[in-house]
Amino acid sequence: MPLWAVLVWLAVWQLIAWWVDAPILLVSPLTALKRLLELAFEAVFWRAVAFSVGRILLGFLLSALLGAVLAAAAYRFRRVRELLMPLVAAVKAVPVASFVILVLWVSSRNLSVVISLLIGFPVIYANVLAGLDSTDPRLIEMARVFRVPFRRQLSTVYLSQVAPFLRSGLSLAIGLCWKSGVAAEVIGIPSGSIGEKLYKAKIYLETPDLFCWTVVVVVLSIGCEKLLGLMMDVLERRAFGCWKR
């Protein structure tokens, strides 16, 4: 992400804040940064960050595992694909708020795990399945003719074809998991979460806190996405490197 683009948008934010001239509606970037630095020295801030990061990432990991496994099953068995079609379409179409209401029987402390799982699953499932469907059948046939071990086929044939689709799906899913997970926390209001802090900031008209926690969510989401990209690079190099050796 170019630094100059970030600075331009921060300048736009500052100009709009000056024009509105109503801190209760819109605070300046400097005010938000000042409040963020104040919160950074409070233990409750880091506990809220740890609470939300742990649960949202857990939901994301579960969605990745479930999406990849079911996509592989749908690729192998046509009946499984047909069975999952209505479910995936429904999960993609139902709003996050409806999901939250439907699963409120879950403990509010774990609500963001369930919502992140539900929102991330169809994205990863669809991308992995698309990658498997795009696998060149001639490569598969060649591997079978030369009796290439299945483990070698996974890395040389399937993984090489699916990797770009999986990377795209994971990158999109982790952003959606953060948005939906925090939204679930705002509705369920689990104690000690980022969503609770956002809700209280809205209720008590603490606009600097509202913008501060919003910035925290954006930074965490982008940070997780960048870290995920680095991990994917390492895994791909190791997988393809083992095959070359």
C-alpha positions as CSV (number, residue, x, y, z in Angstrom):
1,M,0.0,0.0,0.0
2,P,1.7,3.3,-1.1
3,L,2.4,5.7,1.7
4,W,1.5,8.7,-0.3
5,A,-2.0,7.4,-0.9
6,V,-2.5,6.9,2.8
7,L,-1.3,10.4,3.5
8,V,-3.7,11.8,0.9
9,W,-6.7,10.2,2.5
10,L,-5.6,11.3,5.9
11,A,-5.4,14.8,4.6
12,V,-8.9,14.5,3.1
13,W,-10.1,13.2,6.5
14,Q,-8.5,16.2,8.2
15,L,-10.0,18.7,5.8
16,I,-13.5,17.2,6.2
17,A,-13.1,17.4,10.0
18,W,-12.2,21.0,9.7
19,W,-15.1,21.7,7.4
20,V,-17.6,19.9,9.6
21,D,-16.2,21.5,12.8
22,A,-18.2,19.2,15.0
23,P,-16.0,16.8,17.0
24,I,-19.1,14.9,18.3
25,L,-19.7,13.9,14.6
26,L,-16.2,13.7,13.1
27,V,-12.9,14.0,14.9
28,S,-9.6,14.7,13.2
29,P,-6.9,12.1,12.5
30,L,-4.7,13.8,15.1
31,T,-7.4,13.5,17.8
32,A,-8.0,9.9,17.0
33,L,-4.3,9.2,17.1
34,K,-3.9,11.0,20.4
35,R,-6.7,8.9,21.9
36,L,-5.2,5.7,20.4
37,L,-1.9,6.4,22.1
38,E,-3.7,7.0,25.4
39,L,-5.6,3.7,25.1
40,A,-2.3,1.9,24.2
41,F,-1.1,2.4,27.8
42,E,-4.2,0.7,29.3
43,A,-4.3,-3.0,29.9
44,V,-8.0,-3.1,29.0
45,F,-7.1,-2.1,25.5
46,W,-4.8,-5.0,24.9
47,R,-7.2,-7.4,26.6
48,A,-10.0,-6.3,24.1
49,V,-7.6,-6.7,21.2
50,A,-6.5,-10.2,22.3
51,F,-10.1,-11.2,22.9
52,S,-11.3,-10.2,19.4
53,V,-8.2,-11.3,17.5
54,G,-8.3,-14.8,19.1
55,R,-11.9,-15.5,18.4
56,I,-12.1,-14.0,14.9
57,L,-8.9,-15.8,13.8
58,L,-10.3,-19.0,15.2
59,G,-13.4,-18.6,13.2
60,F,-11.4,-17.8,10.1
61,L,-9.2,-20.9,10.5
62,L,-12.2,-23.1,11.0
63,S,-13.8,-21.6,7.9
64,A,-10.6,-22.2,5.9
65,L,-10.5,-25.9,7.0
66,L,-14.2,-26.5,6.5
67,G,-14.2,-24.7,3.1
68,A,-11.1,-26.6,1.8
69,V,-12.3,-30.0,2.9
70,L,-15.9,-29.6,1.6
71,A,-14.5,-28.2,-1.7
72,A,-12.3,-31.3,-2.2
73,A,-15.3,-33.5,-1.4
74,A,-17.5,-31.6,-3.9
75,Y,-14.8,-31.8,-6.5
76,R,-14.6,-35.6,-6.1
77,F,-18.3,-36.4,-5.7
78,R,-21.0,-34.7,-7.8
79,R,-23.7,-35.5,-5.2
80,V,-21.8,-33.7,-2.5
81,R,-21.5,-30.6,-4.8
82,E,-25.3,-30.7,-5.5
83,L,-26.1,-31.1,-1.9
84,L,-23.9,-28.1,-0.8
85,M,-25.2,-25.8,-3.6
86,P,-28.3,-24.5,-1.7
87,L,-26.4,-24.2,1.6
88,V,-23.6,-22.2,0.1
89,A,-26.0,-19.9,-1.8
90,A,-28.0,-19.3,1.4
91,V,-25.0,-18.6,3.6
92,K,-23.7,-16.1,1.0
93,A,-27.1,-14.3,0.7
94,V,-28.2,-14.1,4.4
95,P,-27.2,-10.8,6.1
96,V,-24.7,-10.8,9.0
97,A,-27.4,-9.4,11.3
98,S,-29.7,-12.2,10.5
99,F,-27.0,-14.8,11.3
100,V,-26.3,-13.1,14.6
101,I,-30.0,-13.2,15.6
102,L,-30.3,-16.8,14.5
103,V,-27.3,-18.0,16.5
104,L,-27.7,-15.9,19.6
105,W,-28.2,-19.1,21.5
106,V,-24.5,-19.4,21.3
107,S,-22.6,-17.8,24.2
108,S,-22.0,-14.1,23.3
109,R,-18.4,-14.6,24.0
110,N,-18.1,-17.1,21.2
111,L,-20.5,-15.4,18.8
112,S,-17.8,-13.9,16.7
113,V,-16.2,-17.3,16.2
114,V,-19.5,-18.7,14.7
115,I,-20.2,-15.7,12.6
116,S,-16.6,-15.5,11.2
117,L,-16.9,-19.2,10.4
118,L,-20.2,-18.8,8.5
119,I,-19.1,-15.7,6.6
120,G,-15.6,-17.0,5.6
121,F,-16.7,-20.6,4.6
122,P,-18.5,-19.9,1.3
123,V,-15.7,-17.6,0.0
124,I,-13.0,-20.2,0.6
125,Y,-15.2,-23.1,-0.6
126,A,-16.0,-21.4,-3.8
127,N,-12.4,-20.4,-4.5
128,V,-10.9,-23.8,-3.8
129,L,-13.6,-25.5,-5.8
130,A,-12.9,-23.1,-8.7
131,G,-9.2,-23.9,-8.5
132,L,-9.8,-27.6,-8.5
133,D,-12.2,-27.3,-11.5
134,S,-9.6,-25.4,-13.4
135,T,-7.0,-28.2,-13.0
136,D,-5.8,-29.4,-16.4
137,P,-7.2,-32.9,-16.9
138,R,-4.2,-33.7,-19.1
139,L,-1.9,-33.2,-16.1
140,I,-4.0,-35.5,-14.0
141,E,-4.1,-38.1,-16.7
142,M,-0.3,-37.9,-17.2
143,A,0.3,-38.3,-13.4
144,R,-1.9,-41.4,-13.5
145,V,-0.2,-42.9,-16.5
146,F,3.3,-42.4,-14.9
147,R,1.9,-43.7,-11.6
148,V,3.0,-40.6,-9.7
149,P,2.3,-41.1,-6.0
150,F,-0.8,-39.3,-4.7
151,R,1.3,-37.2,-2.3
152,R,3.4,-35.9,-5.2
153,Q,0.2,-35.3,-7.3
154,L,-1.1,-33.0,-4.5
155,S,1.9,-30.7,-4.7
156,T,2.7,-30.9,-8.4
157,V,-0.8,-31.0,-10.0
158,Y,-3.5,-29.9,-7.5
159,L,-1.7,-27.5,-5.2
160,S,0.0,-25.6,-8.1
161,Q,-3.4,-25.1,-9.7
162,V,-5.4,-24.3,-6.6
163,A,-2.8,-22.0,-4.9
164,P,-3.7,-18.8,-6.7
165,F,-7.4,-19.4,-6.0
166,L,-6.8,-20.3,-2.4
167,R,-4.7,-17.2,-1.8
168,S,-7.4,-15.0,-3.3
169,G,-10.1,-16.7,-1.2
170,L,-8.2,-16.5,2.1
171,S,-7.3,-12.8,1.5
172,L,-11.0,-12.0,0.9
173,A,-12.3,-14.2,3.6
174,I,-10.1,-12.8,6.4
175,G,-11.3,-9.3,5.7
176,L,-14.9,-10.4,5.7
177,C,-14.3,-12.3,8.9
178,W,-13.0,-9.2,10.6
179,K,-15.9,-7.1,9.4
180,S,-18.6,-9.7,10.3
181,G,-16.9,-10.7,13.6
182,V,-16.7,-7.2,15.0
183,A,-20.3,-6.6,13.8
184,A,-21.4,-9.7,15.7
185,E,-19.6,-8.4,18.8
186,V,-21.4,-5.0,18.5
187,I,-24.7,-6.8,18.5
188,G,-23.9,-9.5,21.0
189,I,-21.8,-7.1,23.2
190,P,-19.5,-9.7,24.8
191,S,-17.7,-8.2,27.7
192,G,-14.1,-7.2,27.0
193,S,-14.3,-7.2,23.2
194,I,-13.6,-4.6,20.5
195,G,-17.3,-4.7,19.6
196,E,-18.3,-3.8,23.1
197,K,-15.9,-0.8,23.1
198,L,-17.4,0.3,19.8
199,Y,-21.0,-0.1,21.2
200,K,-20.2,1.9,24.3
201,A,-18.4,4.6,22.3
202,K,-21.6,5.0,20.3
203,I,-23.9,5.0,23.3
204,Y,-21.9,7.5,25.3
205,L,-21.1,9.7,22.2
206,E,-17.4,9.1,22.7
207,T,-16.5,9.9,19.1
208,P,-12.7,9.8,19.5
209,D,-13.0,6.3,20.9
210,L,-15.3,5.3,18.1
211,F,-12.8,6.3,15.5
212,C,-9.9,5.0,17.5
213,W,-11.4,1.5,17.7
214,T,-12.4,1.6,14.1
215,V,-8.8,2.4,13.1
216,V,-7.6,-0.5,15.3
217,V,-10.0,-2.9,13.5
218,V,-8.7,-1.7,10.1
219,V,-5.1,-2.0,11.1
220,L,-5.6,-5.5,12.5
221,S,-7.5,-6.7,9.4
222,I,-4.8,-5.4,7.1
223,G,-2.1,-6.8,9.3
224,C,-3.6,-10.2,9.4
225,E,-4.1,-10.1,5.6
226,K,-0.4,-9.2,5.1
227,L,0.8,-11.8,7.5
228,L,-1.4,-14.4,5.8
229,G,0.2,-13.5,2.4
230,L,3.7,-14.0,3.8
231,M,2.7,-17.4,5.3
232,M,1.3,-18.4,1.9
233,D,4.6,-17.4,0.2
234,V,6.6,-19.6,2.6
235,L,4.2,-22.6,2.3
236,E,4.3,-22.4,-1.5
237,R,8.1,-22.2,-1.6
238,R,8.4,-25.1,0.7
239,A,5.8,-27.2,-1.1
240,F,7.2,-26.6,-4.6
241,G,10.8,-26.7,-3.3
242,C,10.2,-30.2,-2.0
243,W,8.8,-31.3,-5.3
244,K,11.8,-29.9,-7.2
245,R,14.2,-31.8,-5.0
